[in-house]
Amino acid sequence: MKLQHLGKILSSMESVLVVYSGGVDSTFLLKLASDTLGDKKVVAATAESLTFPSWEVNFAKKMAKNFRVKHIIIKTEELEDPKFINNQEDRCYWCKRELFSQLSCIAKKEGLG
């Protein structure tokens, strides 16, 4: 039931940019999006920086290739942001902000809804 509901949501979106870490959740979403919308209407975006292990990025590249979706690597520089480096409880917000600040530009460039 929930899987069908998610499929309907994806169908209604017509195209998607999946923030793809290569983890279980985002791999599942990327595969479902590709199966639902077709590989030409799905783009995966993965962050690459010193804070992400290179094996995770390599795995994400491999899986995106297997799913035949376009895969964009976003170079992030969260280690340049003192708000992230201070390692306060909101550090995840600043890390994600660095990544998400680039996503709307990518979606627009790729012609995604």
C-alpha positions as CSV (number, residue, x, y, z in Angstrom):
1,M,0.0,0.0,0.0
2,K,2.7,2.5,1.0
3,L,4.9,1.5,-2.0
4,Q,2.0,2.1,-4.4
5,H,1.3,5.4,-2.7
6,L,5.0,6.4,-3.2
7,G,4.8,5.3,-6.8
8,K,1.8,7.6,-7.3
9,I,3.6,10.5,-5.8
10,L,6.6,10.0,-8.0
11,S,4.3,9.7,-11.1
12,S,2.6,12.9,-10.3
13,M,6.0,14.7,-10.1
14,E,6.8,13.7,-13.7
15,S,10.6,14.2,-13.1
16,V,12.8,14.1,-10.0
17,L,16.2,15.0,-8.7
18,V,17.1,12.4,-6.0
19,V,19.7,13.4,-3.5
20,Y,21.6,10.1,-3.6
21,S,24.0,9.1,-0.9
22,G,24.2,5.4,-1.9
23,G,22.6,4.3,1.3
24,V,19.7,2.0,1.5
25,D,16.9,4.6,1.6
26,S,18.2,6.8,-1.3
27,T,19.1,3.7,-3.4
28,F,15.5,2.4,-2.9
29,L,14.1,5.8,-3.9
30,L,16.4,6.1,-6.9
31,K,15.4,2.7,-8.1
32,L,11.7,3.3,-7.6
33,A,11.9,6.7,-9.3
34,S,13.7,5.2,-12.3
35,D,11.3,2.3,-12.6
36,T,8.3,4.7,-12.2
37,L,9.4,7.6,-14.4
38,G,12.0,6.1,-16.7
39,D,15.7,6.8,-16.5
40,K,15.5,10.0,-18.6
41,K,13.3,11.8,-16.1
42,V,15.4,11.0,-13.0
43,V,18.7,12.5,-12.0
44,A,20.8,11.5,-9.0
45,A,23.0,14.0,-7.2
46,T,25.7,12.9,-4.7
47,A,27.8,15.1,-2.5
48,E,31.6,14.7,-2.6
49,S,33.8,16.3,0.0
50,L,36.4,15.4,2.7
51,T,33.5,14.5,5.1
52,F,32.1,11.7,2.9
53,P,34.1,8.5,2.5
54,S,35.3,8.0,-1.1
55,W,33.9,4.4,-1.1
56,E,30.4,5.8,-0.5
57,V,30.7,8.1,-3.5
58,N,32.1,5.3,-5.6
59,F,29.3,3.0,-4.7
60,A,26.7,5.7,-5.5
61,K,28.4,6.2,-8.9
62,K,28.2,2.4,-9.6
63,M,24.6,2.1,-8.6
64,A,23.4,5.2,-10.6
65,K,25.2,3.7,-13.6
66,N,23.4,0.3,-13.0
67,F,20.1,2.1,-12.9
68,R,21.0,4.1,-16.0
69,V,20.2,7.5,-14.6
70,K,22.2,10.6,-15.0
71,H,24.5,11.1,-12.0
72,I,25.9,14.4,-10.9
73,I,28.6,14.8,-8.3
74,I,28.3,18.0,-6.2
75,K,31.6,19.2,-4.7
76,T,30.7,20.6,-1.3
77,E,33.0,22.7,1.0
78,E,31.3,22.4,4.4
79,L,34.7,22.3,6.0
80,E,35.1,25.9,5.0
81,D,32.1,26.9,7.0
82,P,32.9,27.8,10.7
83,K,29.3,27.0,11.6
84,F,29.9,23.4,10.5
85,I,33.4,23.2,11.9
86,N,32.3,24.3,15.4
87,N,30.6,20.9,15.6
88,Q,27.5,22.3,17.5
89,E,24.3,20.3,17.6
90,D,23.1,22.1,14.4
91,R,26.2,21.0,12.3
92,C,24.0,18.7,10.2
93,Y,21.9,21.7,9.2
94,W,24.9,23.5,7.9
95,C,26.2,20.5,6.0
96,K,22.9,19.9,4.3
97,R,22.5,23.6,3.6
98,E,25.8,23.5,1.7
99,L,24.5,20.6,-0.4
100,F,20.9,21.8,-0.9
101,S,22.0,25.3,-1.9
102,Q,23.1,23.7,-5.2
103,L,20.1,21.4,-5.9
104,S,17.6,23.9,-7.2
105,C,20.1,25.1,-9.8
106,I,20.8,21.6,-10.9
107,A,17.1,20.8,-11.2
108,K,16.5,23.9,-13.3
109,K,19.5,23.2,-15.5
110,E,18.4,19.6,-16.0
111,G,14.8,20.6,-16.8
112,L,13.3,18.8,-13.8
113,G,10.0,19.8,-12.3
